[in-house]
Amino acid sequence: MRLKKTYLVVIGLVIAILVLSSLTVVYLEYPEEDLDYDLAVEGGIVLEENEDLIQIRSISPNTDIQIQGFQGDIEVGNNHLDSEIQGIKEYEVDKTDIRLEVEDNEEKTITINAPEKTDFDFAVIGDTQGMNHIFQDAVDDMSDIEFLLHTGDLTPHSQIDEYHAVIEVMNDADFPVYPTIGNHDNRFNGTEIYEELIAPTEYSFVYSDYNFIFLDTAELLLTEYQIDWIDSQVLEDKQNVIVTHAPYFDPFGGNHTLAEDEDSDEMLENYISEGNIDVFMSGHIHAYYEDVKDGTQRLITGGGGGSLVEGVHHYTHVEVHNGELTFEKVPIDTPEQNIFEIDIEKGEENVTITYERLLQLMKEDGVSAVSSFQNRFGNQRGEGYYSGVKISTMIEKVGGMDENDTLVIESIDGHTQEFGYLNVYPDDYFLSEQGEFILALTYDNQTIEEWDDGPRAAFMPDDGYYSNKNCENTSYEGQGWNEYESAGARWVKYVKSLRVVEGG
């Protein structure tokens, strides 16, 4: 009797599985098959590997590959144009990409070495922040350089598509690009993506008489362990160069340093002043500055694309001659993106509104108030007097939103934010938390000709402060606070489009 019941249960389960399989596609994950070869890489990271293809990205002018038991192709990217290849006979070179053809399973040591020069040029850029049209123009302008250093903030918000976009620019260059990670690059799971696609967060390499040490300050702080790590990388017979994102000093009077920990600035300054470091290079501050202090050349070059603190968008050309470095600020000649028109879209409906027309709408039925937001560190930012047009007024041009629709706002740097129906058409509760939702066209009566962050999506709560708690309370599932815990991320700057996704 029990046996019959068991059969019935089994039959019932089989029928249930068959019914469910007709309704749902089930994806089964199988453990990866162990690769039957040995691989060790120095001076590069492995991007992908299988039985017949290995992909590597170089993070040094000199890359060593030890391989045994493998037959297939090894693709190595981000190399010097004139690299010398030893240890293998069959290979192809395409700009900075090298394809090595391994025809047998024997043990091999393959080296890819850039020719060293006593006198040479390289470039430094920082804070491109997804403004890849500016980054691309800078790369196109660079000539006769051995490599490019990037001082971090390659992306605006660490998204995977943002990483792929900036990698496309780097891969298109006629020279290798060696970056350090910035605070915009380590949001969400950005650090993991960075390490998988670009480089370790901390590494070093030697070229000619110079030892380049890439230091991770993406968290805007420094630990004693990191100081010990720097010390372990310093070479007495080389000139030591720190390349990092955040500086330990701000010559422009702000607080754009290792500000998350007051001891960090002092710790790094003390170490550098001891005479161990010959050159210090950073970004983070969107401006240009150079000086010499306690025998250390110091460079801040953060004008690669983000909104500027001072000056113009730029990169730095570095000439190395007779053991000395000379810095030259090079302006980037890039036409400004068109921020005087906003595209609004819903399904087949698509309209473009000029900035001039938006200013007219603001005069007719605008919203003006003092407001501000809280960033992910808990600091109040953006405080000022904003004037603009309700987002709801703008999307009514394409038919407005229904309750199940999603509004996607995109900026010219590729950053997007999603909003729900009540963000755009707030009820009493949402009004009490976020206030009206507007596209701000002026800030402290400055128009976007003067205001670098506009036009900007902004919330106008009665108390003038859109806090992280307000953000949490007004974020739909999978949006806003539930994706990234910062009210400031919702205040999308230099907006270029509003798109209503029906039922999204």
N, C-alpha and C positions, 0 to 999 in steps of 0.2 A: 504493500500500500504506500509506504513511504517512497519507494522507488518510482512508482507511477507519479506521485506528486512532484518528485524531483524532475522527471521528464517534462511534466506540464510546466513547471517553472522555467526550465531551460527553453522550451518551445516558446513560451510567452516572452522571454527576454529576446530571443531571436526575432520574433515578429515585431517587438517594440523597436529593436535596432533598425530593422528594415524600413519601418515606417518613418522613423526619425531621419534615416539616411536619405529618404526622398524629400525631406524638407530642409535639411541642413547639410552643408558641406563641412566635413570634419577633416582638419589638417593634423596629421600625426607627425610628431617630431622624432627623428631617429638620431641616435648618438653619432657624432662625426666619426668617420673611419680614420683610424690612426694612419698618419702618413709614413710611408716606409722609407724614409731617408733622414739624414742628419743635416741640420742647417744651423749655422751661427753667423750673425751679422754684427759687425762693428762699424759705427759711423752711419747707420741707417736703421729704419724701422721696417718691419715686414707688414705690408698692407693686406696682402691676401696670398694664400698658397693652396695648391692642390697637387695632384699627382704629376701634372705636366706643365704647370705654370706657377712661378713665384713672382710676386710684385713687391718691390722695395722702393722706399723713398729715402734718398740720401739726406743726412742732416750734418754733413761734414764734407769738406773738399776731398777727404780721403775715406773711401769705403772699402772694407775688407769683407769678403764673403767666403766662408768655408762650407763646402757642400760634399756629401758623400751619399751614394745610392740613389741619385736623382738623374733623370733623363728628360729633358724638355727645355723650356725657355725660362730665363730669368730676366724680368724687365726692371731696370733700375732708373728712376727718375730723379730730377733735381740735381743734375751733375754740371760741372764746369764744361764749357764747350770744347776745350782742348785737353780733356782728361786723357791720361795714359792708362791703357787697359793691359793688365798682365795676368797670366795664368790660364788663358783660354785663347783659342785660335779663331773661333767663329763668333762674330758679333756684328751688330749694325748700330749706327749712331744716327739719331735724328734730333738735332738741337741738343737739348739737355737730357734726352731720353736715350738709354742704351739697352739694346736687347742682346742678351748673351745666349748662345745656343749650346747647350750641354748635350753632347752626343753619346756619352757613356756614363756608367754609374760609378766611375772611379772617384777617389777622393781628390778634391781640387781646392786650392786657395786662389781666389780671384781678387785682384786689387784694382780699384779705380782711383787714380790720384790726379789731382789738379796740379799743373806745373806751378811751382812756387816762384814768386818774384820778390826781390828786395824792395823795389819801388812798384807800387800798384795803386789802383783806385777802387773804391767800393762806395755803396750808397746806403743810407739809412732812412726809413720812413716809419711813421707811427700813426695809430688811431685812424685808420681808413674807415672803420666802423660800417662796413657794408656799402659805402659810397664807391662802388667798384668802377664806375665810369671815371672818377678822379684817380683812383689807384691805377687803372689801366693807362690813362694818359701819362701818369708819372713814370710807369714802367717803360712806355714807348719812348719817353724823353731821355731815359738813362742810356748812356753809351760808354763803351770802353771801361766797363767796371768788371771786377772779378766776381762779385756777388752783391746781394742786397740783404741787409738786416732789417727786420720788422720789429718794432718795439711794442707790439701788442695792440689789442682791440682790433683784430681783423674783422670781426663781425659786430653787428649791433646788439644781438640778443642770443647768440650761441645756438641758433637753430641749425639743424642738419643741412637744410637747403642754403642757408647763409654760408656755411662752411664750404659747400660744394661750389658756390658762386665765387668765393675768394680764391679757392684752389685753382679754378679755371684761369684766373688772371695770373697767378703765380706760375702755373704750368706753361702759360703762353710766353713767359719771359725768355730772353736769350741768355740767362744766367741763373744760377741757383739762388733760392730765397731761403734765408734762415730766420725764423721768427722766434719770439718769446710770447708767452700767453698773457693776455690782459684781463682786466676785471669784467669786460663785456664778453669775454670768451669762455668764462667758467660758470655761467649761469645755467640753471637746470642741470642737465647732464653734459654740459659743454666741455668740461675738462676731459671726460671720457672720449668724446668725439675728437677733440683736439689731439689726444694721445694716439688714437687709432688712425687718424688721417694725416697728421702733420708732423708731430715731433713729441718727444717727452717734454714735460713741463720744465725740466732742468737738465742741461747737458752742456758740453763744452767741446771745442775743437781748436787745433793749432793750424795757423796758416802763416808761413814765413816766420817772422820774428814776433808774431802776435798770438796770444792765447785768449780766445773769446769764450767767456763764461756766461751762459744764459740762465738768469736767476728768475725764479717764479715769485712775483709780487702781486699776483692776480687777486689775492684776498686783501690786498692793501695792508699787509702786515708782514713782519719778518720774525723768524724764530732763531733762537740760539743754535738749533740744529742746522739751520740754513747757513748761518755764519760759519759754522764748522765745515759745512760742505764747500762753501766758497774757498775756505782756507785749504781744503784738500785738493782743490783744482788749480790753485795758484802755482805757477812755475817760475822759479827764480831766474832762469835764463831767458825768459820771454817778457814782453810787455803785456800785462794782464788787462783785459778789457771786460768790464761787466756790461752786459746788455740785459735790460729789464724793463718792465712797464712803468712802475710808479717810482718817481724820484723821492729822495729823502729831504728835499728842500723845494720851496715854491718861490721863485723870484718875482712872481706877479702879485704877491700879497694875499693869495687865497690859501686854501687848505687842501690842495690836491697833491697830497703826499701819502706816506704810509700812515694815514690818519686813523685807521681802525685801532691802532695801539700806539700811544704816545712814545713808548720806549723803542719802537721799531726804527723811527727816524734817527734817533740818537745812536742806536746800536749800529746801524749801517754807516752813519757818518763817522763814528769813532773808528770802525774797522778800516774805512777808506783813508782816514787821516793818518793812520799808522804807516802809510806808505806802501801798502801791498798792492794797491790798484793804481794803474797808470791812467786809465781812461774809464769814464762812467757815462753810459748812454741810456736814455730813457725816453718815454713818451708821456702819456696820461694827461699832461697839460697841453691843450690844443694851441700851441704857440711855439716860437723858436727862441732858444737861449743857449749861449755858450760862455764859459769862463774857465779859469784855472784857480783851484783852491788847494792849498797844501800840496802842491806839485801834481795834482790830478786834473787832467782835462775833463770838463763836464759838459755834456750836451743834452738838451731837451729838444726833441723834434717830434711834436705831436700834431702836425698840421696836415695829415694825409687824407682827410675827408670829413671828419666830424666838425660840428659847429665850433667856431674859433673863439678863443679867449682874446687873442691879439694877432694882428698881422694877416697873412694870406695863407692859403693852402700851399704846402711846400714839401719837398724832401731835402735831404742833406747829402751833398756830394763830398766824399772824403778822399783826400789825396795823401798817400803815404810816400814820403820821400826823405831819404837820409835818416830814417828812424823817427820821423816826426809826422804827426797827423795835422792836416789843415782842413777845417770845416768850411763849406760854402753852402749857404741857404739858397735853394733853387725853387722859385715860384712854379706852381703847376698851372699851366695855361689851359683851363677847362671851362667851357661855357657852362653857366649855371643851369641847373635843371629848371624846367618850367614849373614854378610853384605859383603861377598866376592863373592857373586853370585847375579845376577840380572835376574829375570824371565821376559820374554817378550812374550806377548800373543796377538793373533788376531784370533778369531774363533777357528778353529781346529789347527791352527799353534801355536806352543809353543817352545821357545828355552830358554836356560839358558846360560848366558855369565859370565865367571869368572872375577873377578877383575883383575887378571893378564892379561887376554885377552883384557880387556878394556884399561889397561895401554898401551898395544901394539898399539891399535887403536888410542889412544891419541897421541902417538909418530908419527904415520903415517899421521894422518889428524885431529889433535886436535885443540881446541880453548883455548887460554890463554889470560887473561886480568884482570885488576883491576875492581872489581865491588862491589856493596853493595845494600841494600834494605831499604825501609822505613817501620817501624812497624805501628800498628794502633794508637799509641800515637804521631805519627809524627816524631819519632826519627830515625836517620840513624843507621843501624846495619849491622853487617857482613862484614864490609869493609876489603878487602884483595885481594890477587892475586890468582885467580882461574884458574885451568887447567882441561879440561875434554873433553868429546866426545859429539858431537851434538846428541840431542834426535832423530832427523830425521835419523841419521846414524844407531842408535840402532833399531828403529822400522822397518827399511827397511829389517831387518832380518826375519820379519814375513809378509812382503808385503806392509809395509807403511800404509799411511792414505789416504782416499778420503775426499773431501771437507765437506761431511756431517757426517764424523766420529768424535768420541770423544776419546781423550786420557785420561785414568785414571792412575794417578801415586799414588802408595800406599807406605807408610813407614812401618817400622817394629812395630811401635806403633799403627797401624791401621788408622792413618790419611790419607785421600785421597784428591786429588785435580784433577779437570777436566780441560782439555785444548782443544781448538779448532784447526782446521787445520792450521790457520795462525800463531798460537803460535809456531807450530812445523816447518812449512814451511813459514817463514815470507816473505811478500812482502816488497816493499820499505817503506811503512808507518809503518808496524809493526817493521821492522828493526830499523827505526828511534826512535821508542818508547821503544822497549824492547831489541833490539839487537838479537844475536843468543841465542837459547835456548839449554842449555847443561846439561849433567849430570856431575857435577864437581867431580873429583876424587882426587884432591889435593887442599889444601888451604895454601897459603904462603909456598908452596913446602912441606907441611906435608901430608903424605899419611893417609889413614883412620886408620892405627894402632895408629896414634897420634892425628888425627883430629876426635873429637867426633861427629861432625855433618854430616860426609860424609859416603857414597856418597850422593851428594845433587843436586837437581834440581835448576838451577840458570839461570838468564837472564844476558846478557852481553851488555847492551847499551853502546854507544860510550862515554857518559859522565861518565860511571862507577857508575851510581846511578839509580836503578829501583825504582821510587817513587810511591806513592799512586796514583798520577795522571796518570803516565804511566800504572799502573795496571788497573785503570778504563778504560783507552783508549784501552786496549788490552784484555779485558775480554769479552767473549761471554755471551749472555743472559743466566742467571741461573748459571753462573760460576764465579769464582774469586771474583772480586770486587762486583759483583752483589749478591753474597752470604755473603761475609764477607769483610768489607772495610779495607783491609790490604795487602800491597804488600808482606810483609814478609811471609804471609800464603802460598803464591805461591811457595816459596823456600822450597820445601819439603825436610826434612833432613832424613838421613839414609834410602834412597830409597831401597825398596826390589822388586818392580815389576812395569812394564809398561804394560798396557792393552789397546788395541785399541777396542773400541766398535763401530761396524759398524752401521752407520745410527743413532748413539746415540747422 
